[in-house]
């Protein structure tokens, strides 16, 4: 009886160890849509919209304000159209020009119509009561989809301000090394932001779990 209890305890300890290692090897995954501000996906938007095509290495940023609590994000997207095959670079700035994130150049095919372009997965904690600028810039012409006068949309502690108020948003330059150039004019509304703490297993973690289960099965046979 004592031997059986000790065997069961060893198995439980092994399972707990495997689970702990698996958690450490997991990677962030897109957990959920926190905010969407776009005519195509948000029925609360008005009908007035402008499609503005910017030349290569010139981009429009959306202003996003964080509410009273911090928000963790892991991906964002911009609604627009890449006119020719090229590279996209997703970036997030503070109003003082500090760049908090850039994806690096992402090779992208030309879009036949307005569509969503999403950044790679990343991890960033947005500070409460703080303004950020989100956007994508290309080394080719890119058409941005923004609204005038626009609306203010607040979802899950994030607010996308409506267009038409001077000083509301940012513009940036240089696709290879994005720089905030100024804050002016209108807000590029075609933005969606994802966040959360979901985890997905890495291949190494799956292999480890498999080995652990095999070990437990062999132990059962010995007893």
C-alpha positions in Angstrom: 0.0 0.0 0.0 2.8 2.4 0.9 4.6 1.6 -2.3 1.5 2.4 -4.3 1.0 5.7 -2.5 4.7 6.7 -3.1 4.3 5.7 -6.8 1.2 7.9 -7.1 3.0 10.8 -5.4 5.9 10.5 -7.8 3.6 10.6 -10.8 1.8 13.7 -9.5 5.1 15.4 -8.9 6.2 14.5 -12.5 3.0 15.9 -14.0 3.3 19.1 -11.9 6.9 19.6 -13.1 6.0 19.0 -16.7 3.1 21.6 -16.5 5.5 24.2 -14.9 8.0 23.8 -17.7 5.3 23.8 -20.3 4.0 27.1 -19.0 7.5 28.6 -19.2 7.9 27.5 -22.8 4.5 28.7 -24.1 4.3 31.8 -26.3 1.8 34.7 -26.4 -1.2 34.3 -28.8 -3.8 36.7 -29.9 -6.4 36.5 -27.2 -9.2 38.8 -28.3 -10.3 42.0 -30.0 -10.1 44.9 -27.7 -11.0 47.7 -30.0 -12.2 48.1 -33.6 -12.6 51.5 -35.2 -13.4 51.1 -38.9 -16.4 51.6 -41.2 -16.3 48.0 -42.5 -16.3 46.4 -39.1 -17.9 48.9 -36.7 -21.6 49.8 -37.4 -21.4 52.8 -35.1 -19.2 54.7 -37.5 -20.7 57.5 -39.7 -20.7 57.4 -43.5 -18.2 60.2 -44.1 -14.9 58.7 -45.0 -11.8 59.7 -46.9 -9.3 57.4 -48.6 -6.0 59.1 -48.7 -3.0 57.6 -50.6 0.4 58.6 -49.1 3.6 58.3 -51.0 6.3 55.8 -50.0 7.8 56.4 -46.5 5.0 58.6 -45.3 2.2 57.4 -43.0 -0.7 58.4 -40.8 -1.0 57.4 -37.2 -4.2 56.8 -35.2 -4.5 58.3 -31.7 -5.4 55.8 -29.0 -6.1 56.9 -25.4 -5.9 54.5 -22.5 -8.4 54.8 -19.7 -8.0 54.5 -15.9 -6.4 51.0 -16.0 -3.4 49.7 -17.9 -4.1 47.5 -20.9 -1.9 44.7 -22.3 -1.9 44.3 -26.1 -0.3 41.8 -28.4 -1.3 42.8 -32.0 -2.9 45.6 -34.0 -4.1 46.1 -37.5 -4.7 49.0 -39.9 -7.4 49.1 -42.5 -6.1 50.4 -45.9 -4.6 49.3 -49.2 -1.0 48.7 -50.2 -0.9 49.8 -53.8 2.2 47.7 -54.9 4.0 44.8 -53.4 6.4 46.2 -50.7 7.3 46.2 -47.1 5.2 47.3 -44.2 6.5 48.4 -40.8 4.0 48.6 -37.8 4.9 51.1 -35.1 3.7 52.6 -31.8 4.8 56.0 -30.5 4.3 58.3 -27.5 3.3 61.9 -28.3 6.9 63.0 -27.5 8.2 60.9 -30.4 9.4 58.0 -28.3 9.0 54.8 -30.4 7.8 51.9 -28.2 7.4 49.3 -30.9 8.2 48.5 -34.5 7.7 45.3 -36.3 10.5 45.6 -38.7 9.9 45.4 -42.4 7.3 42.8 -43.4 7.2 41.8 -47.0 3.5 42.2 -48.2 1.7 41.6 -51.4 -0.3 44.4 -53.1 -3.9 44.6 -52.0 -6.7 44.6 -54.6 -9.0 46.6 -52.3 -9.2 48.1 -48.8 -8.4 45.4 -46.3 -6.9 44.7 -42.8 -3.1 44.5 -42.4 -2.1 43.1 -39.0 1.2 43.3 -37.2 3.1 40.3 -36.0 2.4 39.2 -32.4 4.3 41.1 -29.7 3.8 42.1 -26.1 3.3 45.6 -24.8 1.7 47.0 -21.6 -0.1 50.3 -22.2 0.0 52.7 -19.3 -3.2 54.0 -17.8 -4.2 57.6 -18.7 -1.7 57.8 -21.5 -2.0 58.7 -25.2 -0.4 56.5 -27.9 -0.1 56.6 -31.7 -0.5 53.4 -33.7 0.2 53.0 -37.4 1.7 51.2 -40.4 4.1 52.7 -42.9 5.3 51.3 -46.3 8.1 51.8 -48.7 5.4 51.8 -51.4 2.3 53.9 -51.8 -0.4 53.1 -49.1 -4.0 54.2 -49.0 -5.3 55.1 -45.5 -8.9 55.0 -44.5 -9.9 57.8 -42.1 -13.1 59.6 -41.1 -14.0 63.3 -41.0 -15.6 64.3 -38.8 -15.5 60.8 -37.3 -16.7 59.6 -34.0 -15.1 58.7 -30.7 -15.1 54.9 -30.0 -14.3 53.5 -26.5 -14.0 49.7 -26.0 -12.3 47.7 -23.2 -10.5 50.7 -21.8 -9.2 52.0 -25.1 -10.5 55.1 -26.9 -10.0 56.0 -30.6 -10.7 59.7 -31.0 -12.8 61.0 -33.9 -11.2 63.0 -36.7 -11.3 66.7 -37.5 -9.6 68.0 -34.3 -6.2 69.6 -34.9 -3.4 68.0 -32.8 -5.4 64.7 -32.6 -3.1 62.3 -34.4 0.4 61.9 -35.7 2.2 61.5 -39.0 5.4 59.5 -39.4 8.1 59.0 -42.0 10.8 56.4 -43.0 9.5 52.9 -43.4 12.9 51.3 -42.5 13.2 53.3 -39.3 9.9 55.0 -38.4 10.1 58.5 -36.9 7.2 60.6 -35.6 7.2 63.7 -37.8 4.3 65.8 -36.4 0.9 65.8 -34.8 -1.8 67.3 -37.0 -5.2 67.3 -38.5 -7.2 64.1 -38.6 -7.3 60.7 -37.0 -6.8 57.6 -39.2 -9.7 55.6 -37.9 -9.1 52.2 -39.6 -7.5 50.6 -36.5 -8.1 47.4 -34.5 -6.2 46.3 -31.4 -5.9 42.8 -29.9 -4.8 41.9 -26.4 -4.9 39.4 -23.5 -2.8 36.7 -21.9 -3.7 33.6 -23.8 -0.8 31.1 -24.4 -0.2 28.6 -27.1 2.2 25.7 -26.8 5.6 25.7 -28.5 6.8 22.5 -30.3 9.4 21.9 -27.5 6.7 22.0 -24.9 4.5 19.5 -26.8 7.5 17.2 -27.1 8.2 17.5 -23.3 4.6 16.7 -22.5 4.8 13.6 -24.7 7.9 12.4 -23.0 6.4 12.9 -19.6 3.3 10.9 -20.5 5.5 8.1 -21.8 7.4 8.0 -18.6 4.3 7.8 -16.5 3.0 4.9 -18.6 6.3 3.0 -18.2 6.1 3.6 -14.5 2.6 2.1 -14.4 3.8 -1.0 -16.2 6.6 -1.5 -13.7 4.1 -1.4 -10.8 
